[in-house]
Amino acid sequence: MEFAELIKTPRVDNVVLHRPFYPAVEGTLCLTGHHLILSSRQDNTEELWLLHSNIDAIDKRFVGSLGTIIIKCKDFRIIQLDIPGMEECLNIASSIEALSTLDSITLMYPFFYRPMFEVIEDGWHSFLPEQEFELYSSASGEWRLSYVNKEFAVCPSYPPTVIVPKSIDDEALRKVATFRHGGRFPVLSYYHQKNGMVIMRSGQPLTGTNGRRCKEDEKLINATLRVGKRGYIIDTRSLNVAQQARAKGGGFEQEAHYPQWRRIHKSIERYHILQESLIKLVEACNDQTHNMDRWLSKLEASNWLTHIKEILTTACLAAQCIDREGASVLIHGTEGTDSTLQVTSLAQIILEPRSRTIRGFEALIEREWLQAGHPFQQRCAQSAYCNTKQKWEAPVFLLFLDCVWQILRQFPCSFEFNENFLIMLFEHAYASQFGTFLGNSESERCKLKLQQKTMSLWSWVNQPSELSKYTNPLFEANNLVIWPSVAPQSLPLWEGIFLRWNRSSKYLDEAYEEMVNIIEYNKELQAKVNILRRQLAELETEDGMQESP
């Protein structure tokens, strides 16, 4: 298919652009295969450059011969284009709708993008499992790298290389895979260097109504326990939902078969419930007419902050089992690709100082989300504005980033990255020139040959010039476990995401930038004071030497 077939009117003059924080601009609108571009007629400078993949929905309206297109973006922006001529407006709208809903992944912009920067680091090879395993040097006696899934035959949503107990051979892993949802047998997620306890993740066991068991599965899980120790299984479904799953062939671990493990159910919502929550929240944030009571009522009705609290509470529980109880943990829900990953990732941020650094957090995203099989292509296909019926869309990754922001807000000096880093990851998960978040699993990314045909996001982000934008000036390395508060008054709305296109949020951004400038100035001033002190001390020492007999 040629993009030209979808572009009915490639260019329109005298188009007026309206967008947040900027005055209206009249210019020339151009449509390409991947971008909507508006350039000012006055000085030919680029005024707008919008990826079609960032467009969530469009609305049209007409007043006489003047047409207006309202573009609603996946990053929650709302842009208005006033287009002279009804036919031109209809053609532009039709083209945008077609170009923003392409079915084929290989037609998306990452396959056509060519970097304008010097590629210093190949981000596709920055966080390989072998490199991550080397960090667990003290675990090498009990754990090993397994290549049982090298052809993706055992588990299509797992990467080719996983970390498993050394005492469990590959044949046993194959048997366990047939007992776990989607073949997702238990694998190592995190090793706590302090006491050797671990977090593992998997899919639900396929016990069914007959109480089916798998001795290899029991042996694998028990291999993670120390002598005389008990473990915890955290199921991210309510007990009622887990019991209902048995009727469909799923289920949970029977205590009779796993006597050394205590099962805890912590309900975390998923799929359409989360998507509806996001839609309600964004609708409330965009409504400028309601009073305080109505705003607070709509915010509460969205349940967004309730979901944040549920996820953080479960992550804190997992971290508490590891650090305070000295017990290993297995985490799963149904598939093990959504709420499971939220909990394992956040538990590591609480426990592991490295996960709070820029590269450590990138490694976490790579290991616990991309390689672990979170279906980004499905979950991020739509955002808060799309009118079509929901299928698999859900803001799972955005909820995770919101939880990280909540912890960052409570511990502003313990993270090397700033809020802008999290916002950037949100934007690229939904629309990007890079191939990092394309596909639903490593298997799909290999079939698409993304490493050969697209650029990694990490290649761009890890340039020194880019890193400076995302570095937290308040950062001081903190090697301690950090325990976030999950009290309702400790969990505010993330204004940097949900209110950033509102007028009030602009002033908050300016205030934050001013604060950062003051901090940097104070640091420079303190450095100068320290130099003067040293010079004064040296002068006093010289004077003392001259006065001594």
VEXDREN-2710 file (C-alpha; in Angstrom, 1 decimal):
% VEXDREN-2710
k/r/px/py/pz
1/MET/0.0/0.0/0.0
2/GLU/1.2/3.5/-0.8
3/PHE/0.6/6.3/1.7
4/ALA/-0.4/8.6/-1.2
5/GLU/-3.5/6.5/-1.7
6/LEU/-4.7/7.6/1.8
7/ILE/-3.9/11.3/1.4
8/LYS/-6.7/12.9/-0.5
9/THR/-5.5/16.5/0.0
10/PRO/-1.8/16.7/0.9
11/ARG/-1.7/20.5/1.4
12/VAL/-4.0/23.3/2.5
13/ASP/-3.2/27.0/2.9
14/ASN/-4.7/29.5/5.3
15/VAL/-5.2/26.9/8.1
16/VAL/-5.4/28.3/11.6
17/LEU/-3.9/26.3/14.5
18/HIS/-5.2/26.5/18.1
19/ARG/-3.3/24.7/20.8
20/PRO/-2.6/25.0/24.6
21/PHE/-0.3/27.8/25.7
22/TYR/0.4/29.2/22.2
23/PRO/-1.4/32.0/20.3
24/ALA/-3.3/31.0/17.2
25/VAL/-1.1/30.6/14.1
26/GLU/-2.1/30.8/10.5
27/GLY/-0.1/28.7/8.1
28/THR/0.1/25.8/5.6
29/LEU/-1.0/22.4/6.6
30/CYS/0.8/19.4/5.1
31/LEU/0.1/15.7/5.4
32/THR/2.8/13.1/5.0
33/GLY/2.7/9.3/5.5
34/HIS/3.5/9.7/9.2
35/HIS/3.1/13.3/10.2
36/LEU/0.7/16.2/10.3
37/ILE/2.8/19.4/9.8
38/LEU/1.7/23.0/10.0
39/SER/4.2/25.7/9.1
40/SER/3.7/29.5/9.7
41/ARG/3.3/31.6/6.5
42/GLN/5.1/34.5/8.1
43/ASP/8.6/33.0/8.6
44/ASN/8.3/29.4/7.3
45/THR/9.2/28.1/10.8
46/GLU/7.8/24.8/11.8
47/GLU/4.9/25.3/14.2
48/LEU/3.5/21.8/14.6
49/TRP/4.9/18.3/13.9
50/LEU/2.5/15.6/15.0
51/LEU/2.8/11.9/14.5
52/HIS/-0.3/10.3/13.1
53/SER/0.1/7.5/15.6
54/ASN/-0.3/10.0/18.4
55/ILE/-3.8/10.8/17.3
56/ASP/-6.5/9.1/19.4
57/ALA/-9.7/10.6/17.9
58/ILE/-10.9/13.5/15.7
59/ASP/-14.1/15.5/15.7
60/LYS/-15.4/17.6/12.8
61/ARG/-17.8/20.6/12.7
62/PHE/-18.8/23.2/10.1
63/VAL/-19.9/26.8/10.2
64/GLY/-20.7/27.8/6.6
65/SER/-17.7/27.0/4.4
66/LEU/-15.3/27.0/7.3
67/GLY/-14.5/23.6/8.7
68/THR/-12.9/22.8/12.1
69/ILE/-11.1/19.6/13.0
70/ILE/-10.5/18.8/16.7
71/ILE/-7.6/16.5/17.1
72/LYS/-7.4/14.6/20.4
73/CYS/-4.0/13.1/21.1
74/LYS/-2.9/10.0/23.1
75/ASP/-0.8/12.3/25.3
76/PHE/-4.1/14.1/26.2
77/ARG/-3.4/17.2/24.1
78/ILE/-6.4/18.7/22.2
79/ILE/-5.5/20.6/19.0
80/GLN/-7.9/22.6/16.8
81/LEU/-7.5/23.2/13.1
82/ASP/-9.7/25.8/11.3
83/ILE/-9.7/24.8/7.6
84/PRO/-11.2/27.0/4.8
85/GLY/-13.4/24.9/2.5
86/MET/-15.7/22.1/3.4
87/GLU/-14.2/19.6/0.9
88/GLU/-10.7/20.3/2.0
89/CYS/-11.7/19.8/5.6
90/LEU/-13.5/16.5/4.9
91/ASN/-10.5/15.2/2.9
92/ILE/-8.0/16.1/5.6
93/ALA/-10.2/14.5/8.3
94/SER/-10.6/11.4/6.3
95/SER/-6.9/11.1/5.6
96/ILE/-6.0/11.6/9.3
97/GLU/-8.4/8.9/10.3
98/ALA/-6.9/6.5/7.8
99/LEU/-3.3/7.3/8.6
100/SER/-3.8/7.2/12.4
101/THR/-5.3/3.7/12.3
102/LEU/-2.9/1.7/10.2
103/ASP/-3.2/-2.0/10.8
104/SER/0.3/-3.1/9.8
105/ILE/3.1/-2.4/12.3
106/THR/5.6/-2.3/9.5
107/LEU/3.9/0.8/8.1
108/MET/4.5/2.7/11.3
109/TYR/7.0/5.5/11.5
110/PRO/9.8/3.6/13.4
111/PHE/10.4/1.6/10.2
112/PHE/11.0/4.8/8.2
113/TYR/12.8/7.0/10.8
114/ARG/16.4/7.7/10.3
115/PRO/18.3/9.3/13.2
116/MET/19.7/12.7/12.9
117/PHE/22.1/12.2/15.8
118/GLU/25.3/10.2/16.1
119/VAL/24.5/6.8/17.5
120/ILE/27.1/6.2/20.3
121/GLU/25.3/3.3/22.0
122/ASP/23.2/0.5/20.5
123/GLY/20.2/0.5/22.8
124/TRP/19.1/-2.9/21.6
125/HIS/22.1/-4.5/23.3
126/SER/22.3/-2.2/26.4
127/PHE/20.4/-4.5/28.8
128/LEU/20.9/-8.1/27.8
129/PRO/19.9/-10.9/30.3
130/GLU/23.5/-12.1/30.5
131/GLN/24.6/-8.6/31.6
132/GLU/21.9/-8.4/34.2
133/PHE/22.7/-11.8/35.6
134/GLU/26.3/-10.8/36.1
135/LEU/25.0/-8.3/38.7
136/TYR/23.7/-11.1/40.8
137/SER/27.2/-12.6/41.4
138/SER/26.3/-13.9/44.8
139/ALA/23.3/-15.8/43.3
140/SER/25.4/-17.7/40.7
141/GLY/25.6/-20.7/43.0
142/GLU/21.8/-21.1/43.2
143/TRP/20.6/-19.7/39.9
144/ARG/21.4/-20.2/36.2
145/LEU/20.6/-18.8/32.8
146/SER/18.3/-21.1/30.8
147/TYR/18.0/-21.0/27.0
148/VAL/15.0/-23.4/27.0
149/ASN/12.9/-20.8/25.3
150/LYS/15.4/-19.8/22.6
151/GLU/13.0/-20.5/19.8
152/PHE/10.0/-19.1/21.8
153/ALA/8.5/-22.6/21.6
154/VAL/8.0/-23.1/25.4
155/CYS/6.5/-19.7/26.1
156/PRO/5.7/-17.2/23.3
157/SER/5.6/-14.2/25.6
158/TYR/8.9/-14.9/27.4
159/PRO/12.4/-13.9/26.1
160/PRO/14.8/-16.5/24.8
161/THR/16.9/-16.3/28.0
162/VAL/15.5/-16.6/31.6
163/ILE/16.9/-17.1/35.1
164/VAL/15.8/-20.2/36.9
165/PRO/16.9/-22.3/39.9
166/LYS/20.1/-24.2/39.2
167/SER/18.6/-27.4/40.5
168/ILE/15.8/-27.4/37.9
169/ASP/16.7/-28.7/34.4
170/ASP/15.2/-27.6/31.1
171/GLU/13.1/-30.7/30.7
172/ALA/11.4/-29.9/34.0
173/LEU/10.8/-26.3/32.8
174/ARG/9.0/-27.6/29.8
175/LYS/6.7/-29.7/32.0
176/VAL/6.0/-26.7/34.3
177/ALA/5.2/-24.5/31.3
178/THR/2.3/-26.8/30.4
179/PHE/0.9/-26.2/33.9
180/ARG/1.1/-22.4/33.8
181/HIS/-1.1/-20.0/31.8
182/GLY/0.5/-19.1/28.5
183/GLY/3.5/-21.3/29.3
184/ARG/4.7/-18.7/31.8
185/PHE/6.6/-20.9/34.2
186/PRO/8.1/-19.2/37.4
187/VAL/11.3/-17.2/36.6
188/LEU/13.5/-15.0/38.7
189/SER/12.4/-11.3/38.7
190/TYR/14.6/-10.0/41.5
191/TYR/17.4/-11.2/43.8
192/HIS/17.8/-9.3/47.1
193/GLN/21.5/-9.1/47.8
194/LYS/21.0/-8.3/51.5
195/ASN/19.5/-11.7/52.4
196/GLY/19.3/-13.8/49.3
197/MET/15.5/-13.7/49.1
198/VAL/13.9/-13.5/45.6
199/ILE/10.8/-12.4/43.7
200/MET/9.6/-14.7/41.1
201/ARG/6.8/-14.2/38.6
202/SER/4.6/-16.5/36.5
203/GLY/1.2/-17.1/35.0
204/GLN/-1.6/-18.7/37.0
205/PRO/-1.5/-22.5/37.5
206/LEU/-3.9/-24.5/35.4
207/THR/-5.4/-26.5/38.3
208/GLY/-9.0/-26.4/36.9
209/THR/-12.0/-27.8/38.8
210/ASN/-10.3/-31.2/39.2
211/GLY/-7.4/-29.8/41.3
212/ARG/-4.7/-30.8/38.8
213/ARG/-1.2/-30.6/40.1
214/CYS/2.4/-30.6/38.7
215/LYS/5.2/-32.0/40.9
216/GLU/7.8/-30.3/38.7
217/ASP/6.1/-27.0/39.4
218/GLU/6.1/-27.7/43.2
219/LYS/9.8/-28.6/43.0
220/LEU/10.7/-25.5/41.1
221/ILE/9.0/-23.1/43.5
222/ASN/10.3/-24.9/46.6
223/ALA/13.8/-24.7/45.1
224/THR/13.7/-21.0/45.9
225/LEU/13.2/-21.5/49.6
226/ARG/16.0/-21.8/52.2
227/VAL/15.9/-24.6/54.8
228/GLY/13.2/-23.9/57.4
229/LYS/11.8/-20.9/55.5
230/ARG/8.3/-20.2/54.2
231/GLY/7.4/-18.3/51.1
232/TYR/4.5/-16.1/50.0
233/ILE/2.4/-16.3/46.9
234/ILE/0.8/-13.0/46.1
235/ASP/-2.1/-13.4/43.7
236/THR/-3.2/-10.1/42.2
237/ARG/-6.8/-11.2/41.9
238/SER/-9.4/-11.4/44.6
239/LEU/-10.1/-14.9/46.0
240/ASN/-13.5/-14.8/44.2
241/VAL/-12.0/-14.1/40.8
242/ALA/-9.3/-16.7/41.3
243/GLN/-11.9/-19.3/42.2
244/GLN/-14.0/-18.4/39.1
245/ALA/-10.9/-18.9/37.0
246/ARG/-10.8/-22.6/38.0
247/ALA/-14.0/-23.1/36.0
248/LYS/-12.2/-21.9/32.9
249/GLY/-9.2/-24.2/33.5
250/GLY/-7.1/-21.7/35.6
251/GLY/-6.9/-21.4/39.3
252/PHE/-4.4/-21.0/42.1
253/GLU/-1.9/-23.0/44.2
254/GLN/-3.6/-25.5/46.5
255/GLU/-2.2/-25.3/50.1
256/ALA/-2.0/-29.1/50.3
257/HIS/0.5/-29.2/47.4
258/TYR/2.4/-26.1/48.4
259/PRO/2.5/-26.4/52.3
260/GLN/5.6/-24.1/52.6
261/TRP/3.8/-21.3/50.9
262/ARG/1.2/-18.9/52.2
263/ARG/-1.2/-17.5/49.5
264/ILE/-2.3/-13.8/49.8
265/HIS/-4.9/-12.3/47.4
266/LYS/-4.6/-8.6/46.6
267/SER/-7.1/-7.5/44.0
268/ILE/-5.7/-5.2/41.3
269/GLU/-8.1/-4.2/38.5
270/ARG/-7.4/-4.8/34.8
271/TYR/-8.5/-4.3/31.2
272/HIS/-11.7/-2.3/30.6
273/ILE/-12.0/-1.2/34.2
274/LEU/-8.7/0.6/34.0
275/GLN/-9.4/2.1/30.6
276/GLU/-12.8/3.4/31.8
277/SER/-11.1/4.9/34.8
278/LEU/-8.6/6.8/32.6
279/ILE/-11.4/8.0/30.3
280/LYS/-13.3/9.4/33.3
281/LEU/-10.2/11.0/34.8
282/VAL/-9.2/12.8/31.6
283/GLU/-12.8/13.9/31.0
284/ALA/-12.8/15.4/34.6
285/CYS/-9.4/17.1/34.0
286/ASN/-10.6/18.7/30.7
287/ASP/-13.9/20.1/32.2
288/GLN/-13.2/23.6/33.2
289/THR/-16.7/24.5/34.2
290/HIS/-17.4/22.6/37.4
291/ASN/-16.9/23.8/40.9
292/MET/-14.7/22.3/43.6
293/ASP/-17.3/19.8/44.8
294/ARG/-18.1/18.6/41.3
295/TRP/-14.3/18.3/40.5
296/LEU/-13.6/16.3/43.6
297/SER/-16.7/14.1/42.9
298/LYS/-15.6/13.3/39.4
299/LEU/-12.0/12.7/40.4
300/GLU/-13.2/10.2/43.0
301/ALA/-15.6/8.6/40.6
302/SER/-12.8/7.9/38.2
303/ASN/-11.2/5.6/40.8
304/TRP/-7.7/6.3/39.4
305/LEU/-6.1/7.1/42.7
306/THR/-7.8/4.0/44.2
307/HIS/-6.0/1.9/41.5
308/ILE/-2.7/3.7/42.4
309/LYS/-3.2/2.8/46.1
310/GLU/-4.0/-0.8/45.4
311/ILE/-0.9/-1.3/43.2
312/LEU/1.4/0.5/45.6
313/THR/0.0/-1.4/48.6
314/THR/0.6/-4.8/46.9
315/ALA/4.2/-3.7/45.9
316/CYS/4.9/-2.7/49.5
317/LEU/3.6/-6.0/50.7
318/ALA/6.0/-7.9/48.4
319/ALA/8.9/-5.7/49.4
320/GLN/8.0/-6.3/53.1
321/CYS/8.0/-10.0/52.6
322/ILE/11.5/-9.9/51.1
323/ASP/13.2/-7.3/53.4
324/ARG/11.4/-7.6/56.7
325/GLU/10.1/-11.1/56.7
326/GLY/13.1/-12.7/55.0
327/ALA/10.8/-14.7/52.8
328/SER/10.8/-15.3/49.0
329/VAL/7.8/-14.3/46.9
330/LEU/6.0/-15.6/43.9
331/ILE/3.7/-13.1/42.1
332/HIS/1.1/-13.8/39.5
333/GLY/-2.4/-12.9/38.4
334/THR/-4.0/-14.6/35.4
335/GLU/-1.7/-14.1/32.5
336/GLY/1.2/-12.5/34.5
337/THR/1.7/-9.8/31.9
338/ASP/0.0/-6.8/33.6
339/SER/-0.6/-6.4/37.3
340/THR/2.1/-8.9/38.0
341/LEU/4.7/-6.7/36.3
342/GLN/3.4/-3.6/38.0
343/VAL/4.0/-5.2/41.4
344/THR/7.4/-6.8/40.6
345/SER/8.7/-3.6/39.2
346/LEU/7.6/-1.3/42.0
347/ALA/8.8/-3.7/44.6
348/GLN/12.3/-3.5/43.1
349/ILE/12.1/0.3/43.1
350/ILE/11.4/0.1/46.8
351/LEU/14.1/-2.4/47.5
352/GLU/16.9/-1.8/45.0
353/PRO/18.8/1.5/44.8
354/ARG/20.0/0.8/41.3
355/SER/16.4/0.8/40.0
356/ARG/16.2/4.4/41.0
357/THR/19.1/5.4/38.7
358/ILE/18.5/6.3/35.1
359/ARG/20.2/3.2/33.6
360/GLY/18.9/1.0/36.3
361/PHE/15.3/2.1/35.6
362/GLU/15.9/1.6/31.9
363/ALA/17.1/-1.9/32.7
364/LEU/14.0/-2.5/34.8
365/ILE/11.7/-1.4/31.9
366/GLU/13.6/-3.6/29.5
367/ARG/13.6/-6.7/31.9
368/GLU/10.3/-6.4/33.7
369/TRP/8.1/-5.0/30.9
370/LEU/9.5/-5.5/27.4
371/GLN/11.3/-8.8/27.8
372/ALA/8.7/-10.0/30.3
373/GLY/6.0/-9.8/27.6
374/HIS/3.8/-6.8/28.5
375/PRO/1.6/-6.4/25.3
376/PHE/2.4/-2.8/24.6
377/GLN/0.9/-2.9/21.1
378/GLN/-2.5/-4.0/22.5
379/ARG/-2.6/-2.0/25.7
380/CYS/-1.4/1.3/24.1
381/ALA/-3.4/1.1/20.9
382/GLN/-5.9/3.7/22.2
383/SER/-5.8/6.3/24.9
384/ALA/-8.5/8.3/26.7
385/TYR/-10.4/9.8/23.7
386/CYS/-10.9/7.0/21.2
387/ASN/-14.6/6.3/20.4
388/THR/-14.2/2.8/19.0
389/LYS/-15.1/-0.2/21.2
390/GLN/-12.3/-1.2/23.5
391/LYS/-10.6/-4.5/23.0
392/TRP/-7.4/-5.0/24.9
393/GLU/-6.5/-1.4/25.7
394/ALA/-5.6/-0.5/29.3
395/PRO/-3.3/2.1/30.8
396/VAL/-1.3/-0.5/32.7
397/PHE/2.1/1.0/32.0
398/LEU/0.8/4.6/32.7
399/LEU/-0.4/3.4/36.1
400/PHE/3.0/2.0/36.8
401/LEU/4.7/5.3/35.8
402/ASP/2.2/7.2/38.0
403/CYS/3.1/4.9/41.0
404/VAL/6.8/5.6/40.3
405/TRP/6.0/9.4/40.3
406/GLN/4.2/9.0/43.6
407/ILE/7.3/7.4/45.2
408/LEU/9.6/10.0/43.5
409/ARG/7.4/12.8/45.0
410/GLN/7.8/11.3/48.4
411/PHE/11.5/10.7/48.1
412/PRO/12.7/13.5/45.8
413/CYS/16.4/13.0/46.5
414/SER/16.5/9.2/46.1
415/PHE/15.9/9.1/42.3
416/GLU/18.5/10.1/39.6
417/PHE/15.8/10.8/37.1
418/ASN/13.1/13.5/37.2
419/GLU/9.4/13.7/36.4
420/ASN/10.2/14.5/32.7
421/PHE/11.9/11.2/32.3
422/LEU/8.6/9.4/33.3
423/ILE/6.5/11.6/31.0
424/MET/8.9/10.9/28.1
425/LEU/8.4/7.1/28.6
426/PHE/4.7/7.6/28.7
427/GLU/4.7/9.5/25.4
428/HIS/6.9/7.0/23.6
429/ALA/4.9/4.0/24.8
430/TYR/1.9/5.4/22.9
431/ALA/3.6/7.1/19.9
432/SER/7.2/7.1/19.0
433/GLN/9.8/7.3/16.2
434/PHE/11.7/4.4/18.0
435/GLY/10.9/0.7/17.8
436/THR/11.3/-0.1/21.5
437/PHE/7.6/-0.3/22.4
438/LEU/6.4/-1.9/19.2
439/GLY/5.0/-5.4/19.4
440/ASN/3.5/-7.4/22.3
441/SER/6.5/-9.6/23.1
442/GLU/10.1/-10.4/22.3
443/SER/8.9/-13.1/19.9
444/GLU/6.9/-10.5/17.9
445/ARG/9.9/-8.1/17.9
446/CYS/12.2/-10.7/16.6
447/LYS/9.7/-11.6/13.7
448/LEU/9.5/-7.8/12.9
449/LYS/13.3/-7.6/13.0
450/LEU/13.1/-4.4/15.0
451/GLN/16.8/-4.5/16.0
452/GLN/17.8/-4.4/12.3
453/LYS/15.1/-2.1/11.0
454/THR/14.4/0.4/13.8
455/MET/16.3/2.5/16.3
456/SER/16.1/1.9/20.1
457/LEU/14.8/4.6/22.4
458/TRP/17.7/4.0/24.7
459/SER/20.2/5.0/21.9
460/TRP/18.6/8.4/21.9
461/VAL/17.9/8.9/25.6
462/ASN/21.3/7.9/26.8
463/GLN/23.1/10.7/24.8
464/PRO/24.7/13.1/27.3
465/SER/22.8/16.0/25.7
466/GLU/19.5/14.2/26.3
467/LEU/20.3/12.8/29.7
468/SER/20.8/16.3/31.1
469/LYS/17.0/16.9/30.5
470/TYR/16.1/14.0/32.6
471/THR/18.6/14.2/35.5
472/ASN/17.3/15.1/38.9
473/PRO/19.4/17.9/40.4
474/LEU/18.4/16.9/44.0
475/PHE/19.7/13.3/43.6
476/GLU/21.8/11.8/46.3
477/ALA/22.5/8.1/46.2
478/ASN/20.4/6.3/48.8
479/ASN/21.3/2.7/49.5
480/LEU/18.4/2.2/51.9
481/VAL/15.0/0.5/51.2
482/ILE/12.4/3.3/50.8
483/TRP/8.9/2.8/52.1
484/PRO/6.3/5.0/50.4
485/SER/3.1/6.0/52.2
486/VAL/-0.1/4.8/50.6
487/ALA/-2.4/6.9/52.8
488/PRO/-5.0/8.7/50.6
489/GLN/-3.6/12.2/51.5
490/SER/-0.1/11.0/50.3
491/LEU/-1.3/10.2/46.8
492/PRO/-2.2/13.3/44.8
493/LEU/-3.2/13.6/41.1
494/TRP/-0.2/13.6/38.8
495/GLU/-0.5/17.1/37.4
496/GLY/2.5/16.7/35.1
497/ILE/0.6/14.2/33.0
498/PHE/-3.1/15.0/33.5
499/LEU/-3.1/18.7/33.9
500/ARG/-0.1/19.8/31.9
501/TRP/-2.2/21.0/29.0
502/ASN/-4.2/23.2/31.4
503/ARG/-3.2/26.8/32.0
504/SER/-2.6/26.3/35.7
505/SER/-0.1/23.5/35.1
506/LYS/2.1/25.8/33.0
507/TYR/2.7/28.0/36.1
508/LEU/3.6/24.9/38.2
509/ASP/6.2/23.9/35.5
510/GLU/7.6/27.4/35.6
511/ALA/7.8/27.4/39.4
512/TYR/9.6/24.0/39.3
513/GLU/12.1/25.3/36.8
514/GLU/12.7/28.4/38.9
515/MET/13.2/26.1/41.9
516/VAL/15.8/24.0/40.0
517/ASN/17.6/27.1/38.9
518/ILE/17.8/28.3/42.5
519/ILE/19.1/24.9/43.6
520/GLU/21.8/25.0/40.8
521/TYR/22.7/28.6/41.8
522/ASN/23.0/27.6/45.4
523/LYS/25.2/24.7/44.5
524/GLU/27.5/27.0/42.5
525/LEU/27.5/29.5/45.4
526/GLN/28.3/26.8/47.9
527/ALA/31.2/25.6/45.7
528/LYS/32.6/29.1/45.6
529/VAL/32.3/29.4/49.4
530/ASN/34.1/26.1/49.9
531/ILE/37.0/27.3/47.7
532/LEU/37.2/30.6/49.6
533/ARG/37.2/28.6/52.9
534/ARG/40.1/26.4/51.7
535/GLN/42.0/29.5/50.5
536/LEU/41.4/31.2/53.9
537/ALA/42.5/28.1/55.7
538/GLU/45.7/27.9/53.6
539/LEU/46.4/31.6/54.4
540/GLU/45.9/31.1/58.1
541/THR/48.2/28.1/58.0
542/GLU/50.9/30.1/56.2
543/ASP/50.5/33.0/58.7
544/GLY/50.9/30.5/61.6
545/MET/54.0/29.0/60.1
546/GLN/55.6/32.5/59.7
547/GLU/54.7/33.5/63.3
548/SER/56.1/30.2/64.9
549/PRO/59.7/30.5/66.2
END
